[in-house]
Structure formats: structure tokens, C-alpha cells
Amino acid sequence: MSRRADPFFLSDQETAVDLLYYEAIARTVVRLVRQSADVPVTIGVHGDWGAGKSSVLKMTAAAFEGQDRVITLWFNGWVFEGFEDAKAVVIETIISELRRARPGSAKVAEAAKKLLKRVDWLKVAQAAGGMAFTAATGVPSPDLLRSLYNGLSGFVADPSQMVTPETLKGLAEKASGVLKASEASSETAPDQMHAFREEFEALLDAAEIDQLVVLIDDLDRCLPETAIATLEAIRLFLFVPRTAFVIAADEAMIEYSVRRHFPELPATTGPMSYSRNYLEKLIQVPFRIPALGLAETRAYVTLLLAQRALGEAAPEFQSLLTAAREDLRRPWASRGLDRTVVQGALGGTIPPSVEDALRVSSQITRLLTDGTRGNPRQIKRFLNSMALRQAIAEERGFGEDIEFPVLAKLMLAERFAPDLYDQLSRLASTAVDGRVAALAVLETGAKTPPAPVVGQTNKPRDKPIVDGAASPEAEDWLRSDWSKGWAQIEPPLAVVDLRPYVFVTRDKRSYFAGVIASDHLEALVEKLSGSAMAARSADPDLGRITDTEAEQVFDALQTRILSSDKLAAAPPGVHGLARLVIARPSLQRRLLVFLRGLPTDAAGGWAVTSWTGAFSDTLVAAEFETLRAGWATAATNKGLKAAAEAAAAMDRKV
């Protein structure tokens, strides 16, 4: 048996420890910022959620540490989600951080105070859009008072005091005073913007800094209004020398925010969409973080597991990290931190924990790369879920029955082929010894497996026994290239007692097989698990859920049906499953796979008669008829046989 790794958790927080050689991107950003010290620059670090954008910002910030004349500010747009005026929040945060960076400077305090008055003007100007004070009282309407209450809290020390007519009237007078002062100075809105930039540059002079670097993170997590307000605030600084903004965001989400915020604008302006033009006008230099390839994924998994086992500060891990960076300088020529590289980095001796890391990474890399599309966050989540399950097995006292490679292989099926995983779970749970005979058919029917990894050690296994009764499931699996590729991954599972693995992976609320994650879906599943009339009443709800939610509801109903002690009569969930597939025809093939996996010696006639209207696709319907014809010859189950024969006879009459 392979050495079992200790439970671990891989943090999803941004990090300055570079496991993916993103340092090259960060260094390029830093060099560009330094070269643009005399002019404003806006840099975009783009990539999907979980691609590593925040880590690049963290490395960028680390490069400027200790430089007194360069101030680096970190602004997380998501943290300020829900503020009434996100634009003002961005500006005020930048000014406040500059004051905090120079706490003893009276010149900075005075310059900041002056600049904040400009921010007050911006607030009032926004709140006063369409505002009409009455000449007699100077008191705005209730709606405008509410706008002032929400947006102008900076005028009073304690916003909770703004509850009486007197304080509201006083607030309106102060707002009016700001507007009148602006009018008295004959400053138009463009004048205000020009003056703002001049005064901000004066603040930089007072702070005695050569460059202000503002790192904007998590903008693509914000609502469209907040994202656009933040970008509009950045626009104010575009013509202020010595400012650099580095914006980490998924371009697709920002473009979506632009479309939502400016719906009246034309879809395109020339060869590109308006939203793309807006983004390119704002961001002068874009960097895109690429998805991980095979070699990079293998190196990443190996480093993550080795880091957990050895510790970040361990000399062995630092040697591995150095070797990985050197290996990934040319990813097209990399073998993904393989055994030869690791052995050389560690002086010829590989510790058992690193052996495990090498073995697991070699097994799961290809499918994990394809399934996660090379997304580092998804890879971490897979490893975290795998470790959590092993920790559960340890706590329940059957940790010795769980082998890390077997668990990893089963979780790949759970994540990327849920139907295959569900069939394996059901067959293993009902087998006397927990072995799935159909796996032997799949493993011998798949292509010749690749040569084992050099130095890999497996637990001795018995010769698998092929049970002819398992062939229906195996035939279905052999039609899938994914299943055949999965079957070739070491170790083989046909002779493994899978019951401990089924038990530890049955947490249906987990990251991978999460069936129900919200109350409204739980209520829907309960309704669909009732009588035929109750299931039919759920039709309007089925039209409102998303495709992903429909998949989750299918999984929940399927699990509920298969968990029934008796399958002779229609178990709870059958009527609902039919209504779900009728409402969502894309689930027809999933229903067919579910029916093929039913135990033919236990299922009743409902397996034949419950699906009127569900199979609207002619090809899937023909496959269901073939399945039903096979049931008509099932002599071991008289009820299923009789129902299938009756259905065939009715078809002949038609």
C-alpha cells in the first residue's frame, strides 16, 4: 500500500510564493511601471477566475517594498461592493492611503483636505442630478433628501444624527452651499476635473514620492455598477503624471459590465464592440495569464503536494521550486518536473512524500488539465477535496483502507463523468466484496495502458474476474473515449474493494458532486419527490431554473431513487424525474444512462412505463426501445419482463 499523505489544506489566497513562474509576468509589469514613472499608465492583468491574477499583483507589490519614494496601494473593489458611490470611495481611499503613508506631514494633510473638498463636490453634483430646491425653503423633496442621506454622509460626523427635519434641512443647506461655492467660482464640471488633477499632483509633490502604484483587484467579482464606477474613478487619474494603475480582471466580465451599464449605446463602433473599445481605451497595456498546459499542470500539482508535505521553508522544497522554475522557462520543452528533474534537484534521494506527489501528479495531470481547462484554483480545489475526504476516513477509523491514488482516480470520474461514477458507486455498494466486475471488462477493452512510471510501486492485486452479468454497464462505458482513457490510468480498480471510497465520497454537498446548494432547489426536489400531481405542479419552477441547477436536481432525484430500499414499486422521485426531463430535453441521454444502470433483478415495471413524453429525441428514443426489448427477455424479473413485453405488444399494434 502506498504511503498515505497527511490531511492538508491548500489556501486559495493570493500568494507571493511563485509555483507557476508567474514571476516573469510580475517582473514585466514592474519594469513597465518603472519605465513609465513620468507619465500615467494603466496596465491590465487579465485571466479567468482562479487563473492567478491576484498572485501576480501580490508579486508586483512585493517588488516595490522598501522603496520610500514609491507608494503601493491595494484596492479591492469587491470589499466596497454595495457602497452608494463607489467612484467616491475609490478616490477617498487613494487619498486616505497617501495620508497614512506620510502621517507626520502637515503639507500632505493640507493637500489631502483640499482635495477631499473636490470629492465632496463630486458627491453633491451626483446627488443633485435633477435636484430642484424650492426658493422659499431650500428643502429638497423626500426622494432627494434620501439621496442626500445615503450619499453625503461625509458632511456630518455622525450619520445616525441625520434623522430630524432640522438636521436634514441643515444637510441640504450644506449641500446647497457647496453647489453655490462651485457656481461662485465659475467652475464648470470640466474645470472641476482639471482642478482635481492639478490638486492631486500637488498632493503627490507634498508626499515627496516619485510614483504612486495602485493595484485594483477582484473587479470582475463586482456588480456592473461598482465595476464601472471604479473604472470611471480611475479615468480621473489618466492624465496625472507619476500614477500607475494595475487592474486585475477578467475582460469578459468587464465587457459585460460595460454593456449592462451603457445599454443605449450601439453594439459596435467599427470593427470592435463598444465594450471592447471602452476597455482598450482605459487599459493601455494588457497582459493575459494563459491557462496551464500539461507540463505546467504536472509541475504545479507536484509542487503543491511537496509544499504541503515538506513545508515551504524546507531546503528540499526550495530546491524543487528552483528546479521547477528552470524547467518551466521553456514550457514547450518541459516534461513537467518529472522524476529525473526531481531526483537531480534532491541529490538523488526522493523522500516518500515526494514519491507520492510524483505518482499522483503523473496519474491525474492529463484529465485534470482538460477538465479544469488549466485553471490553478480548480486544481487546488480538487486536491483540497481529495485531502478532506482522506481526513474524514482517518477520523472515522478506516484511513488504512483508503489509498491516495485510488481515491484520486475515483474523484476524477466523480468530477468529469458523474454518470460513470454513479454507476460505479451503485455497483460497488451492492457487490458482496465491493468489487465492480464491469470494470474488468472496461480495463481489458480499453486501449493498451501506458507503461508505468519508473520507480512506481503498486499494491499487489489479484487477477480480476470478469462477470458476464456486468457487460451492460461496461458496454456503455466502452462507447466513451473519456471512460476508456480513464480506465488506463494507474492503478487498475477491478479488484479493489471500492466500498470505503464510495462511503467517503458520498458527501453530495461537496465541491464536485454537490447536488443541492440552495434552499429553493431543496424545495423543488421535495416537490418532485412527491405524487404525480405534486411533480406536475412543479412544471413552472422547472422553467425558471438554470441548466446547471437542472443537472443538480437530476442528480438529487437519481440519488434518491437509487437509495430506495425497494425498487419493485416506483420509488419517490420517479414522477419528478420524468417531469424534469420533459421540461429539459437536454437531460434525455442522462435519463437513458440512468435506466441502463438500474439493477434489472430489482427494478419494477415503472422503469418501463414512467417516461411517456420524456424521450422526444428520435435517436435516444430508439435506444430506449432497444433497452426495453432487452428487459423483455429478462427472465429473472417477472415484473420488469411483463411490463416490457406489454409495451412492445402495444408498439406492434400501433
Secondary structure, 3 states (H helix, E strand, C coil): CCCCCCCCCCCCCCCCCCCCCCHHHHHHHHHHHHHCCCCCEEEEEECCCCCCHHHHHHHHHHHCCCCCCEEEEEEEHHHHCCCCCHHHHHHHHHHHHHHHHCCCCHHHHHHHHHHHHHHHHHHHHHHCCCCCCCCCCCCCCHHHHHHHHHHCHHHCCCHHHCCCHHHHHHHHHHHHHHHHHHHHCCCCHHHHHHHHHHHHHHHHHHHCCCEEEEEEECHHHCCHHHHHHHHHHHHCCCCCCCEEEEEEECHHHHHHHHHHHCCCCCCEECCEEHHHHHHHHHCCEEEECCCCCHHHHHHHHHHHHHHHHHCCCCHHHHHHHHHHHHHCCCHHHCCCCCHHHHHHHCCCCCCHHHHHHHHHHHHHHHHHHHHHCCCHHHHHHHHHHHHHHHHHHHHHCCHHHCCHHHHHHHHHHHHHCHHHHHHHHHHHHHCCCCCCHHHHHHHHHCCCCCCCCCCCCCCCCCCCCCCHHHHHHHHHHHCCHHHHHHHCCCCCCCCCCCHHHHHHCCCCCCCCCCCCCCHHHHHHHHHHCCCHHHHHCCHHHHCCCCHHHHHHHHHHHHHHHHCCCCCCCCCCCHHHHHHHHHHCHHHHHHHHHHHHCCCCCCCCCHHHHCCCCCCCCHHHHHHHHHHHHHHCCCCCCHHHHHHHHHHHHHHHHC
